[in-house]
Amino acid sequence: MSTSAYRWMMTGVGQPMVKEPMELAAPAAGEVQVTIAGCGVCHTDMDYYYNGVRTNHPLPLALGHEISGRVTAAGAGAESWLGKAVIISAVIPCGECDLCKRGKGTICRSQKMPGNDLQGGFATHINVPANGLCEVDEARLKAAGLELSEVAVVADALTTPYQAAVQAGIGQGDLVIVIGCGGVGGYSVQVASAMGATVVALDIDPTKLEAVKAAGATLTLNPKDFPSTREMKKEIGAFAKANGLRSTEWVIMECSGSVPGQQTAFDLMVHGCTICVVGYTMNKAEFRLSNLMAFHARALGNWGCPPDLYPGALDLVLSGKINVKNFVECRPLDSINDTFAAVHDHKLSRRAVLCPNA
């Protein structure tokens, strides 16, 4: 048992996490061991910890699936990764099944998610399959003024909306509406803007709207300023007309993970619309699904992101098209209980990244 290797374990819903030493087991064939630089605190972690969403691995369990670090040990067949800086995919498909071979790794039934299927990233080290790694070019990272810990959020907060945008086919000339501009929503604004879309951002928090206005949103709206969603839709329609954008085929990225946000997404539907369901909530909402038929619209689910899309998302960061640094806050891993409470109580304006060496 190593005295320097440890992880923070969730033992029960809402119970203080416990720091425990961990054994550094040698990676199996096809696996690597990553010394963790940083692990982001995600809304999904909040659901596991506070709301009792069931994890596939029984408790006690180290949460955390937004992980960056360096490969410091490798099993047979994965030796080429030794010494490399990497981001670990939040959802790692097996790569061998029929679904994976047909390019449908996001629904691979043998996929592994750190902090859900296996011990996660709120730790000093983690063993994961090598096919879930994305190499980080450290020269470009340094040139971009970023630390390896800061790009941990690429693993989910960025790649989740990136996959949603790719899946929706966002491109030049599109009008994209982002609902909820927190961690994932903020990156949704940046991704859509980087892909050539004009972005309208909605949030009830003026601070978040200010942040995304400086990061790619052309129009920011607070739903509280409108008597109804109908009136807000009229304003967006007028904005589209004034800017030479289509009144049809809007792309709506629902990132709030809330019932009001989901209802707003449905109420903003136009002909040929695409609704990207990016946020998650356990709460139930009531919709008239026939609107999808009447508007010839579509709603797309969005689970994780295939590892093969990670390099494209990371390139947007390293090329300066997406700002990560202003949207993350690195904290010591040992502050995990205080940090979870701060995130839960909405006291942080940036995405928290927990770092073992901070």
Sequence and secondary structure as in RCSB ss.txt:
>XXXX:A:sequence
MSTSAYRWMMTGVGQPMVKEPMELAAPAAGEVQVTIAGCGVCHTDMDYYYNGVRTNHPLPLALGHEISGRVTAAG
AGAESWLGKAVIISAVIPCGECDLCKRGKGTICRSQKMPGNDLQGGFATHINVPANGLCEVDEARLKAAGLELSE
VAVVADALTTPYQAAVQAGIGQGDLVIVIGCGGVGGYSVQVASAMGATVVALDIDPTKLEAVKAAGATLTLNPKD
FPSTREMKKEIGAFAKANGLRSTEWVIMECSGSVPGQQTAFDLMVHGCTICVVGYTMNKAEFRLSNLMAFHARAL
GNWGCPPDLYPGALDLVLSGKINVKNFVECRPLDSINDTFAAVHDHKLSRRAVLCPNA
>XXXX:A:secstr
  SS EEEEB STT   EEEE       TTEEEEEEEEEE  HHHHHHHHH    SS SSB    EEEEEEEEE 
TT GGGTT EEEE SSB  SSSHHHHTT GGG TT B BTTTB  SSBSEEEEEGGGEEE  HHHHHHTT  GGG
GGGGGTTTHHHHHHHHHHT  TT EEEEE  SHHHHHHHHHHHHTT EEEEE S HHHHHHHHTTTEEEEE GGG
SS HHHHHHHHHHHHHHTT  SS  EEEE S SHHHHHHHHHT  TT EEEE S  SS     THHHHHTT EEE
   S  GGGHHHHHHHHHTTSS  GGGEEEEEGGGHHHHHHHHHTT  SSEEEEETT 
